[in-house]
Amino acid sequence: MEVVRAVALSFPVVVFSALVPLVLLYWLLVVLRLAPLELFARDSLKGDHLASTMVALGFAGVPISFALSVLLGLAGAITLAIELVVLRWLPLGLFRIPVGVAVLWAAFVLASPLAASLCHALQRRFHRLAQARRCLLGEVVQVRSAPDAQGWATAAPIDDTECEIRLHGKPGDLPRPGERRVLVKYVAEEGAYRSVAQSRYCEAREHLRRLRLARGGVGAGQGGVEAPL
């Protein structure tokens, strides 16, 4: 028991010892319908916020809260494994803090693609949840029908053709049948999505990435060009 306590309170494992109970409490509240499933969701991907960052990392199609839970769980497991196999046997002393920070960084780097793959495999389970409509933002859909006079059309995610959604296009940027588009905004009042062409979305994201690199991480929204969201 003393060994378990020592490992749980050691850095960097203690970070997850504090976060995991909070994550479990949150999901208990979700099950009891006392907390929203889309806790960190936004109606639009425009701007630099947690939802747009997670989508950029490949976590589209699932609620941000779920993606974060999976990421924390995998990173925690990797950190615990490194602690048990390596760190606890080394006389680190004061070097434990910088080494622990490096381990945390490595754990999240290793866990991110694994978590994204797991979330991708579970996307379809969330597509049909009425309380998880915003989790579709960032997904690529294929247009099924030509827009009517009001700009309404239907589409479906390319990896889940049974999930039909409504698109509402704007004059000058109406969806075309067979075209692939990225969902960038959810309009709750309409129960529909705004979208942009996939090529345009990718070009805008690449342009923003280059701007951030050139400015040393300063957001493009500060006097720069924003994605067409």
Secondary structure, DSSP 8 states (H G I E B T S, - for coil): -HHHHHHHTSTTHHHHHHHHHHHHHHHHHHHTTSS-TTTT--SB--SSSHHHHHHHTT-TTS-HHHHHHHHHHHHHHHHHHHHHHTGGGS--GGGHHHHHHHHHHHHHHHHHHHHHHHHHHTHHHHHT-GGGGGGGTT-EEEE-S---TTSEEEEEETT-TT--EEEE-BTTB---TT-EEEEEEEETTTTEEEEEEHHHHHHHHHHHHHHHHHTTS--TTTTS-----
